Amino acid sequence: MVAGGPASLWQSRSTFDVAAARIAGKLSDRADSEGRSPEFPDLAIAATGAARDPTVPSGNLRHFALLGVRAHSPLEPLPAD
């Protein structure tokens, strides 16, 4: 990772706090109702991102798409706004 890049910016704001925990519970409940069982690390990362509304940097985009959280692979170019 490059110091000061997008991932380090996200990491500097990524605390799993009460707001993220509440969102994780909602994401888990929704996934369970759809017959899916995401692992806690995916829920925690997705909820932390959803609580702060950034795009989560991840090489595993499928897991976050299933949870309804924006994610972007650091291996791909950033989309144009």
Number of C-alpha atoms within 10 A of each C-alpha: 8 7 8 10 9 14 16 14 11 17 11 9 12 18 16 15 12 11 14 22 16 14 19 24 14 14 22 21 14 14 16 12 10 9 9 13 13 16 10 11 9 15 24 21 21 26 30 26 25 21 20 15 12 15 17 26 20 17 13 12 15 11 17 21 12 12 20 13 21 17 20 18 14 14 9 8 8 9 6 4 3
